[in-house]
Amino acid sequence: MNAERLLLRMAQLVRNPPSMQRIILWAVVVGICLALAGMEKLGLWPVWLTFNK
């Protein structure tokens, strides 16, 4: 993605910000992803959910 397109996208977000529900939805999704990554990193991920190679 080039810089001009990124700046246009950011300007559009400033003019029309997302709703609070959309922000909360993204925060929950990111939180779940971070929690799953943390569980795997700390070794708390169950063996039965791991794919066999």
C-alpha positions as CSV (number, residue, x, y, z in Angstrom):
1,M,0.0,0.0,0.0
2,N,1.5,3.3,-1.0
3,A,1.7,6.4,1.2
4,E,-0.9,8.4,-0.6
5,R,-3.5,5.7,-0.3
6,L,-2.7,5.3,3.4
7,L,-3.1,9.1,4.0
8,L,-6.4,9.2,2.1
9,R,-7.7,6.2,4.2
10,M,-6.6,7.9,7.4
11,A,-8.4,11.2,6.3
12,Q,-11.5,9.2,5.6
13,L,-11.4,7.6,9.0
14,V,-11.1,11.1,10.6
15,R,-14.1,12.4,8.7
16,N,-16.2,9.3,9.3
17,P,-15.1,7.6,12.4
18,P,-16.3,4.0,13.1
19,S,-19.1,3.5,15.6
20,M,-18.4,2.6,19.2
21,Q,-19.8,-0.9,18.6
22,R,-17.3,-1.5,15.8
23,I,-14.4,-0.3,17.9
24,I,-15.5,-2.6,20.8
25,L,-15.8,-5.5,18.3
26,W,-12.2,-5.0,17.0
27,A,-10.9,-4.6,20.6
28,V,-12.5,-7.9,21.6
29,V,-11.2,-9.7,18.5
30,V,-7.6,-8.4,19.1
31,G,-7.9,-9.3,22.8
32,I,-9.0,-12.9,22.0
33,C,-6.1,-13.3,19.6
34,L,-3.6,-11.9,22.1
35,A,-5.0,-14.2,24.8
36,L,-4.6,-17.3,22.5
37,A,-1.1,-16.3,21.5
38,G,-0.2,-15.8,25.2
39,M,-1.6,-19.2,26.2
40,E,0.5,-20.9,23.4
41,K,3.6,-18.9,24.4
42,L,3.3,-19.9,28.1
43,G,2.7,-23.5,27.3
44,L,-0.9,-23.5,28.5
45,W,-2.3,-24.6,25.1
46,P,-3.9,-28.0,25.4
47,V,-2.3,-30.8,23.4
48,W,-5.6,-32.0,22.0
49,L,-5.9,-28.7,20.1
50,T,-2.5,-29.0,18.5
51,F,-2.2,-30.3,14.9
52,N,-0.1,-33.3,14.2
53,K,2.7,-32.7,11.8
